[in-house]
């Protein structure tokens, strides 16, 4: 049963990364376009501020996904690589691009004498770590639930996912 869980965990981790890869690439393209639009705007300071907030949110998501896969790798596979080559390359490229965008934004606002608009890296890292832990726990819960379901323990499988499903009153 544990071996099946580990196989499903590798599969789920790769799926989570690869299934949304195209969407992340489109979000990166959108961020580039929004930056161009903000630069041409009459109220470019306001638009740039909104863009920076969206960028930070996206950086947090991408870095948290990367950190979640590392948490799973370290927790269940003794640090051995569990991601496919495609998943590794996509995630690393996406993280590098958005981190470079954020670094460039921070450099520009600091050089413009507005360091208060730069990213608080400690706060960002704390947010990334919290989100990574939540994502890793969810991916693990998905794999455990599927394993339990495959072994005929439907109630236990449902209970595993219950904390992650919104309950309606």
N, C-alpha and C positions, 0 to 999 in steps of 0.2 A: 504494500500500500504506500509506504514511504517513497519507494523508487518511482511509483506512478506519480505521486505528488511532485517530486523533483522534476520529472520530465514535463509535467504540465506547467510547473513554475517557470521553467526555461521558455517553454512555448508562449505562455501568457506574457512574460516580460518582453520577449521579442515582438509579439503581436501588438502590444500597447505602443511600442516605439514605432514600428513600421506602419501600422494601420493609420496613424495620424500624421505620418511624415509629409505626405503631400499637402495636407492642410497647413502644417507648420511652414512649408516652403511658400505657400500662398500668403500666409500671414507676414512672412518676411518681405515678400514683394509689396504687400499692402503697406507695411511700415515705410518702405522706401518711397512709395508713391505719396503717402501722407506727409512725409517730411518735405518732399518737393512742393507739395501743395501748401504746407505751412509756410515755407520760405517765400512763396508768391502771394501769400495772404496779406490783406491790409492790416490785420491784427495778428502779425506773425508771432508776437511774444505769447499771446494767449493760446494760439494754435500749437506752438512749439511746446508749451507746457503740457497741453493735453496729449500731444504725441509722446513726450517723454514719459508720462504716466503709463500710457499704453505699452511703450517699449519696456519699461521696468516690469510691468505685469507679465509680458511675454518672456522676458529674460528669466524671471522667476519660474515660470512654467517649464521652460526648456531645461534650465539648470536643475530644477527639482526632479524632472524625469530622469535626467542623467544620474543624479545623486541617488534616486530611488533604485535604479538598476544596480548601482554600486552597493547599496545597502543589502539588497537581496543577494548579490554575488558574495559579499563578505559574510553575511549571516548564514547562508545555506550551502555555499559552495567553496568555502575556505579561500576566497579570493580568486578562484579560477574563473576565467572569462566564460560568460554564459550567452553573450550576445552574438548574433550572426555578424558577418563582415559588413553587410549592408546596413544593419541597425547601428553598428558602431560608427561607420563613416557618416551616415546621415545625421545622427545626433551630434557628433563632434563638429561637423561642418556648420550645422544650424547654431549650435552653442557659440562657436567662434564668431560667426557673423553677427549675432545679436549682441554678444559681449563687446565686440569691436564698435558696433554702433553706439552702445551705451558709453563706452570709454571715450569715443570721439565727442559725444554730446557733453559729457562731463568736462572734458578738456576745454571745449568751446565756452561753456558757461563760466568756468573758472577764469579763463583768459579774458572774458568779457567783464570780469569783476563781480560776478554773481554766483559765488560758490554755494549759496543757499539752495540753488537749483540743481546742484550736482547730487548724484546718488550717494546715499549713506550706505557704504559697502557693508558695514557691520549689521545694520538693520536688514539689508537685502539678504545677506548670508543667513541670518537667523530665520527669515521667512522661507528661504529656500530649504533649509534643514527641516523646518516644521512640515512644509508641504511634501518634501521627499519622504519623510517618515510616514505620512498619511498615505501617499501613493503606494509606497512599498507594502504597507499593511493591506491596502485594498487589493493589490495584485496577488499577494499571498493568500488573501481570503478567497479570491476567485479560484485560484488553483486548488486550495483545500476543499472548497465547496464542490468543484467538479470531481475531485478525487472521491469524496464521500458519496456523491451522487452515483458515480460509476460503480461503487461497491455496494449500492443498494441502501444507503443510509440517507434517504431524502430529507428527513426532518433535520438531521444534523447539518446537512448541506444548506438547507434554507436558513437555519439558525446562524450559520457562518456568515451569510450575506446580510442578515437582517439589520445590523448596525449601519450598513451602507445604503439602505433603501429608505427613501422618504416614506413615512407612514402618514396617511391622510386620516384626518378625524372624521 
